[in-house]
Amino acid sequence: MHFPVSMLPPDAALPAPSAEALAHSGALISRVAGAIVAAGGWISFARYMEMVLYSPGLGYYDGGSAKFGGAGDFVTAPELSPLFSRTLARQVAEVLAATGGSVLELGAGSGRMAADLLIALDELGQLPEQYWMLEVSAELRARQRDRISKLPAQLGRKAAWLDRLPERFTGVIFANEVLDALPVHMVVWRDDGLFERGVTWRSERLEFDDRRLTDTDLLAAAGRLGLDSPYLSEVGLAGPALVRSLASRLERGLLLFIDYGFGQTEYYHPQRSQGTLMCHYRHRAHDDPFVFPGLQDITAHVDFSAIAHSGVDSGLALLGYTSQAHFLINLGITDLLSRMPADRVSAYLPHASAVQKLLSPAEMGELFKVIALGRGLDKPLTGFLHGDLSRLL
Ligand SMILES: C[S@@+](CC[C@H](N)C(=O)[O-])C[C@H]1O[C@@H](n2cnc3c(N)ncnc32)[C@H](O)[C@@H]1O
């Protein structure tokens, strides 16, 4: 997961980047400063987040840093153990058995999940027509190709990459920890009205700057939340827009998102009055998005109510919403763990410890949720048979 979730105290020192990494970050700061000046002195936080995460060659996801795993900045579930992807494969196989068609993975990261899923789907006798990946980062696409090239040829042949969403799709579309990486707007509720927190360039520094909120879509989305001032939070327009776009292309099948977040009542709880923005740098979490731009990840929790509404408003059925722990247990992760040979303790223990992290309420089990939206699926999905929370959205 994006581990650790415990925040650093504000004065805690972060490990110093190398001179080369600092130069990389400096080049990105210049690019952002140029964009701010060109825009008249201010850009939205969403534009800032998009630039520092995805600028070609310089953004965090397109630069060369390790990102995932022990040598990187955070760990995601598929990187912890193949048992995560093998368990998810059972849900994917169940849907493919009904719909046929392909799999589309959005934001495939290192490609490990794609490789593990292809192996597991093969074992389940339910290989898709094609295993598509849609990835915005050219650098990660290269890593994915490298990972897939190590698979047996008959599995590797199933993998292919898309530059844009297909016009029509049947099968399973899924994304693990992608919604949290989409740019969000920051909105400030004040006694004198709604403001948007953006970024300015002042005295050679990036700084927050609040302007009266004027963007019509953002005003509508923030207004619908009906929050009392003073309050600060993120409002994501990109996640719901992605769901609308996917819904319009899905002829038959499943749309599944796994990520950390909550429904709106919890997300915009009066006590969460400073939002959910988090930055990750070498396994330290903090809340300053101006530290080492391009070298650290920036994320926000997912508003699952907004995701559900955009799917349902686009004609999809809400098929389930539950915690990651319930989803994985419903699909038999403990059964898969029990089949691992326990006699070689050094090989077994990492999997047992990963399963504990994936399921524990104190780690990923409850903060992470799984949401399923679909079209033309009439049977209940096994992953949501127990512990369905969808009525709470
Ligand atoms: C936090 S990483 C998660 C990677 C992987 N799914 C995992 O669980 O390890 C976010 C991934 O989403 C990709 N991404 C971000 N925005 C995207 C978009 N609009 N379409 C496709 N991929 C995107 C990033 O480049 C990156 O691969």
The ligand as an SDF file (V2000), in Angstrom:
LIG
                    3D

 27 29  0  0  0  0  0  0  0  0999 V2000
    0.0440    4.4240   -7.3110 C   0  0  0  0  0  0  0  0  0  0  0  0
    0.4410    3.7910   -8.8900 S   0  0  0  0  0  0  0  0  0  0  0  0
   -0.3200    2.1830   -8.8010 C   0  0  0  0  0  0  0  0  0  0  0  0
    0.3200    1.2050   -9.7170 C   0  0  0  0  0  0  0  0  0  0  0  0
   -0.2610   -0.2260   -9.6940 C   0  0  0  0  0  0  0  0  0  0  0  0
   -1.6490   -0.2520  -10.0860 N   0  0  0  0  0  0  0  0  0  0  0  0
   -0.0790   -0.8460   -8.3410 C   0  0  0  0  0  0  0  0  0  0  0  0
   -1.0660   -1.0830   -7.6490 O   0  0  0  0  0  0  0  0  0  0  0  0
    1.0780   -1.1000   -7.9650 O   0  0  0  0  0  0  0  0  0  0  0  0
   -0.6100    4.7030   -9.9730 C   0  0  0  0  0  0  0  0  0  0  0  0
   -0.5190    4.2560  -11.4290 C   0  0  0  0  0  0  0  0  0  0  0  0
   -1.5510    4.8950  -12.1980 O   0  0  0  0  0  0  0  0  0  0  0  0
   -0.9960    5.4540  -13.3810 C   0  0  0  0  0  0  0  0  0  0  0  0
   -1.9420    6.4830  -13.8450 N   0  0  0  0  0  0  0  0  0  0  0  0
   -2.2270    7.6750  -13.2900 C   0  0  0  0  0  0  0  0  0  0  0  0
   -3.1840    8.3280  -13.9570 N   0  0  0  0  0  0  0  0  0  0  0  0
   -3.5820    7.4970  -14.9560 C   0  0  0  0  0  0  0  0  0  0  0  0
   -4.5630    7.5790  -15.9890 C   0  0  0  0  0  0  0  0  0  0  0  0
   -5.3280    8.6540  -16.1400 N   0  0  0  0  0  0  0  0  0  0  0  0
   -4.6840    6.5360  -16.8370 N   0  0  0  0  0  0  0  0  0  0  0  0
   -3.9000    5.4460  -16.6980 C   0  0  0  0  0  0  0  0  0  0  0  0
   -2.9420    5.3140  -15.7470 N   0  0  0  0  0  0  0  0  0  0  0  0
   -2.7850    6.3220  -14.8910 C   0  0  0  0  0  0  0  0  0  0  0  0
    0.3860    5.8760  -12.9120 C   0  0  0  0  0  0  0  0  0  0  0  0
    1.2760    6.1640  -13.9470 O   0  0  0  0  0  0  0  0  0  0  0  0
    0.7670    4.6240  -12.1160 C   0  0  0  0  0  0  0  0  0  0  0  0
    1.1400    3.5560  -12.9520 O   0  0  0  0  0  0  0  0  0  0  0  0
  1  2  1  0
  2  3  1  0
  2 10  1  0
  3  4  1  0
  4  5  1  0
  5  6  1  0
  5  7  1  0
  7  8  2  0
  7  9  1  0
 10 11  1  0
 11 12  1  0
 11 26  1  0
 12 13  1  0
 13 14  1  0
 13 24  1  0
 14 15  1  0
 14 23  1  0
 15 16  2  0
 16 17  1  0
 17 18  1  0
 17 23  2  0
 18 19  1  0
 18 20  2  0
 20 21  1  0
 21 22  2  0
 22 23  1  0
 24 25  1  0
 24 26  1  0
 26 27  1  0
M  CHG  2   2   1   9  -1
M  END
$$$$
